[in-house]
Amino acid sequence: MAGVKRVLIVEDERPLSHALELKLQHEGFETFVANNGEECLKAIDEQVFDIILLDLVMPIFDGFQVLEQLQNKPNKPAVIVLSNLSQAEDEDRVLKLGAKKYFIKSDTSLEVIVNEVKQV
């Protein structure tokens, strides 16, 4: 049997990160939360994750900067971007930087996000 998938939730909106954490734990994932891009990069250096749920607009380092930094990491986890930025250019940019999927938070339910995590 495969091990439990580890998900890093990178989100500065605490209610959303907590809701994602509870939902993913309920589905059997091991979850970790980073509140900004700097915490995310530190966590990636210290631990191995299967998936990152990444917000784009955050303090210290934004999601674009995190994706750029991930380019240089040997063990790159799959990245699903969750953002309120709805410009097509933003979506194109994150996909070019290696994200697997781009969701607009206000248009996407927790169930859709969890189902995507299960599929990755």
C-alpha positions, 0 to 999 in steps of 0.5 A: 500500500502506498504511503499517506500523501503529504499536502502543503497548504500555502495560504495566508487566509487562515479560515480557508487554510483551516477548512482545506486542512480539515477536509484533506485530513478527513480524506486521509491526507497528511497536511501542513500549513505555511502562511506565506511563501517564505514558510513554504520554501523553508518547509520544502527544504526540510520535508518532502511533500507530494502536493502543494496547494499554493496561493498567489497573493501572500506576504513575503514571497508571492506564489509566482516567486515560490513557483520560480524557486521550485524550478531549482528544487530536485524533488518538486511536488505537484502544485495546484494554484488557488488564487483570486487573480482571475486574469488569463495571463496569471493562469498562463504564467503559473502553468508555464512555471510548472503548476498542474492546475489553476483554480479561482478560489471564489469560483471553486468549492472545497470538494473540487479542490480535494478531488483534484488533490486526489487525482494528482 
